Amino acid sequence: SDLLKERASQYRNLQIGNIPPNFSTVDLNNRTVDLNKVCKENKYTVLMFWASHCQHCMAELPGFSTWYNSIKNKNFEIIAIALDGQRKKWKNTITNNNFNWINICQFKVYKSPICLDYKIKKTPTIFVLNNKREIVYKAKSTNQLRSFLSSNK
């Protein structure tokens, strides 16, 4: 049926080699973030879906942010999409852990439009896009992501 075909094509767009949905929204600092634009400006753009209440995320991300903040001349940008429901907790987690990448949250947890478009069912979920917005890698952890970014300068 048409509905099944549509759902299948949505999942297909989230596979390596394909182009996932674009989005435009505001970040923590109320600046507009357009995925297409960020991708064009960087060799790689990392979409990292996470949540302040996710134990795995909070075990991995602080160490990853230390690595991220220590790199000079990055050829990539990170857009961290939080699946949080409370602005204050989200903002405090970002500040307390020096998450100095692009931070966005729509405060609808798994029902946020971006999470629905990307079929997010768990956190962390990580996509790496090239400058054409094609998915080139799907990391299962920040260690895998760090390894990919370090070896693909």
C-alpha positions as CSV (number, residue, x, y, z in Angstrom):
1,S,0.0,0.0,0.0
2,D,1.0,3.6,-0.4
3,L,1.5,4.1,3.4
4,L,3.9,1.2,3.6
5,K,5.9,2.5,0.6
6,E,6.1,6.0,2.2
7,R,7.3,4.6,5.5
8,A,9.9,2.4,3.8
9,S,11.2,5.4,1.8
10,Q,11.5,7.4,5.0
11,Y,13.7,4.7,6.6
12,R,15.7,4.3,3.3
13,N,16.6,8.0,3.5
14,L,18.2,7.3,6.9
15,Q,20.6,4.7,5.5
16,I,24.3,5.3,4.6
17,G,24.6,7.0,1.2
18,N,21.2,8.7,1.4
19,I,20.1,12.2,2.2
20,P,18.1,12.6,5.4
21,P,15.5,15.2,6.0
22,N,16.6,18.9,6.3
23,F,15.6,21.0,9.3
24,S,15.7,24.5,10.4
25,T,15.2,25.5,14.0
26,V,16.7,27.7,16.7
27,D,19.6,26.8,19.0
28,L,20.3,27.4,22.6
29,N,21.4,31.0,21.8
30,N,18.3,31.6,19.7
31,R,20.2,31.5,16.4
32,T,18.7,29.8,13.4
33,V,20.3,26.4,12.6
34,D,19.7,25.1,9.0
35,L,21.1,21.6,8.5
36,N,21.7,22.2,4.8
37,K,23.8,25.3,5.5
38,V,25.8,23.7,8.3
39,C,26.6,20.7,6.0
40,K,27.8,22.9,3.1
41,E,30.1,24.8,5.5
42,N,31.8,21.7,6.9
43,K,33.5,18.5,5.6
44,Y,31.3,16.6,8.1
45,T,28.3,17.4,10.2
46,V,27.5,15.2,13.1
47,L,23.9,14.9,14.3
48,M,24.0,13.6,17.8
49,F,20.6,12.7,19.4
50,W,21.0,12.7,23.2
51,A,19.1,13.4,26.4
52,S,20.2,14.8,29.8
53,H,18.3,11.9,31.5
54,C,20.1,9.2,29.4
55,Q,22.7,7.4,31.4
56,H,24.6,6.2,28.4
57,C,24.7,9.8,27.0
58,M,25.9,11.3,30.3
59,A,28.6,8.5,30.6
60,E,30.0,9.3,27.1
61,L,29.4,13.0,26.3
62,P,31.4,14.8,29.0
63,G,34.6,13.0,27.9
64,F,33.7,13.5,24.3
65,S,33.2,17.2,24.8
66,T,36.7,17.5,26.4
67,W,38.1,16.0,23.2
68,Y,35.9,18.2,21.0
69,N,36.9,21.4,22.9
70,S,40.6,20.5,22.6
71,I,40.7,20.2,18.8
72,K,41.9,23.2,16.8
73,N,41.0,23.5,13.1
74,K,38.0,21.2,13.1
75,N,36.7,20.0,9.7
76,F,33.4,19.1,11.2
77,E,30.5,20.6,13.3
78,I,28.3,18.9,15.8
79,I,24.6,19.6,16.1
80,A,23.4,18.0,19.3
81,I,19.7,17.4,19.3
82,A,18.4,16.9,22.8
83,L,15.3,14.8,23.6
84,D,14.6,16.8,26.8
85,G,11.4,18.1,28.1
86,Q,12.7,20.7,30.6
87,R,14.6,23.8,29.4
88,K,16.4,24.5,32.7
89,K,17.8,20.9,33.1
90,W,18.9,20.9,29.4
91,K,20.6,24.2,29.7
92,N,22.3,23.3,33.0
93,T,23.6,20.0,31.5
94,I,25.1,21.9,28.5
95,T,26.7,24.5,30.7
96,N,28.0,22.2,33.4
97,N,29.6,19.8,30.8
98,N,31.0,22.4,28.4
99,F,28.9,21.1,25.4
100,N,30.3,23.8,23.1
101,W,28.8,22.6,19.9
102,I,25.4,23.6,18.4
103,N,22.7,22.7,20.9
104,I,19.1,22.4,19.9
105,C,16.0,21.0,21.6
106,Q,12.3,21.1,20.7
107,F,11.2,20.0,24.3
108,K,8.9,17.3,23.0
109,V,11.2,14.4,23.8
110,Y,10.7,11.6,21.3
111,K,7.8,13.5,19.7
112,S,9.8,16.5,18.6
113,P,9.6,17.0,14.8
114,I,13.3,16.3,14.2
115,C,13.2,13.1,16.2
116,L,10.1,11.9,14.4
117,D,11.8,12.7,11.0
118,Y,14.9,10.8,12.0
119,K,13.0,7.8,13.5
120,I,14.8,8.2,16.8
121,K,14.0,5.3,19.2
122,K,17.0,5.5,21.6
123,T,19.8,7.8,22.7
124,P,22.5,8.4,21.9
125,T,22.0,8.0,18.1
126,I,24.7,9.5,15.9
127,F,24.7,10.3,12.1
128,V,27.7,11.7,10.2
129,L,26.8,13.7,7.1
130,N,29.1,15.0,4.4
131,N,29.0,18.4,2.8
132,K,26.3,17.2,0.4
133,R,24.1,16.1,3.4
134,E,24.6,12.4,2.6
135,I,24.9,10.0,5.5
136,V,28.5,8.7,5.4
137,Y,28.6,7.0,8.8
138,K,26.4,5.9,11.7
139,A,28.5,5.7,14.9
140,K,27.3,3.5,17.8
141,S,29.3,5.4,20.4
142,T,31.3,8.6,20.8
143,N,34.5,6.4,20.7
144,Q,33.6,5.2,17.2
145,L,32.7,8.8,16.2
146,R,36.0,10.1,17.6
147,S,37.9,7.4,15.6
148,F,36.0,8.2,12.4
149,L,36.6,12.0,12.7
150,S,40.2,11.6,13.6
151,S,41.0,9.2,10.7
152,N,39.0,11.2,8.1
153,K,40.5,14.7,8.3
